Amino acid sequence: MGLTSGYVLAGAVAAAVGLFATTIWCWPRLAGRGWRAVGGRIGLLLATQLALFVSVGLAANNAFLFYGSWSDLLGREQKLGVVVDHSAGQQRIKVVERRMAPVEGGSRPDRGGQIQKVVISGEKSGITSSAYVYLPPEYFQSEHRGRSFPAVVALTGYPGMAENLIKGQKYPQIAFRKAREGKMQPMVLIMLRSTVAPPRDTECVDIPGGPQAETFLGRDLPAAVSRSYRVGTEPRGWGVIGVSTGGYCALKIAMHHSEQYSVGAGLSPYYRAAEDPTTGDLFQGDQSLRDRADLLWSLDRLPQPDASFLVTSSLKGEDNLAATREFIGKVRPPARVSSIILDSGGHNFNTWARQVPPALEWMSDRLRAA
């Protein structure tokens, strides 16, 4: 059974409850000082604790979809095989699944929109990544047949699963509801994990001799989507949003690729690339690449981009408040910056649920499809 199966979670919970009951029942019999009694007590306690840990871990994973399968959990994710034709003019997006958007009344695409699972092949980066594309109901309505729509790229944190942008953070549901209420325009959403070369955390960097993650997100993805869907081709028609690592990536992509993205929203972002065991050596000793991946350094020393930025933090609960204020203070025209600063909110999905709806409204106000 799959990692996210309800039967697996139920089995783990049943095992934990059963071991707890067994411990209570057998404890008087194991009250002696002999090695068997001591060993029995230790064994029961360890087994109960392990079963409880597994149950909590499975419940958290089912809620937040950190990992989608056992192979993903163990770092052996098997990517979907894709035949790539390297001839000129090839299709760079392959649709592998279509389904109705999980919204009220969404029985038909022209009423609730559609979600397509796709595989995107990067022409310049050589990266192939899966993603989900949300097409709003207007995309399928006859009166909008010739209309182009703004496109917003939504990124997970690390490690993250793209499905969580639908099931957990509910991007399509929020976009559908806000458009129906007249608070934002219909937009095409491209939802994927920021880790486009799993299991490595690339920090959306072009790694010398490694994955060209920035090129994929900054150039390949917009080019592929523009050829396959009715979306704008100018920067004013493209935005990118993300949380945590995805927030850092969103700001960086909009900053360094303002020729493609005019809007970038970082929810609970940090402002320089992490370097730890999950990332490996991102820069291969090249300090100029490390500096460029530092957004505060870039604002000080590189030309300010013609782009709008949104950053978020909390007075209590986030550790990026000082850096966020520093980022805001460094933005100069033609760049523009807005912020959401909550009174309280930790680095978690509950906080981001309070930020995604206003962030999408903010993006909608600044995007126009050509």
Buried (B, 14 or more C-beta within 10 A) or exposed (E): EEBBEEEBBEBBBEBBBEBBEEBEEEEEEBEEEEEEEEEBBEEBEEBBEBBBEBBEBBEEBBEBBBBBBBEBBEEEBEEEEEEEEEEEEEEBBBEEEEEBBBBEEBEEBBBBBBBBBBBBBBBEBEBBBBBBBBBBBBBBBEEBEEEBBBBBBBBBBBBBBBBBBBBBBBBBBBBBBBBBEEBBBBBBBBBBBBBBBBBBBBBBBBBEEBBBBBBBBBBBBBBBBBBBBBBBBBBBBBBBBBBBBBBBBBBBBBBBBBEBBBBBBBBBBBBBBBBEEBBEEBBEEEEEBBBBBBBBBBBEEEEBBBBBBBBBBBEEBBEBBEBBBBBBEBBEEEBBBBEBBBEEBBBBBEBBBBBBBBBBBBBBBBBBBE
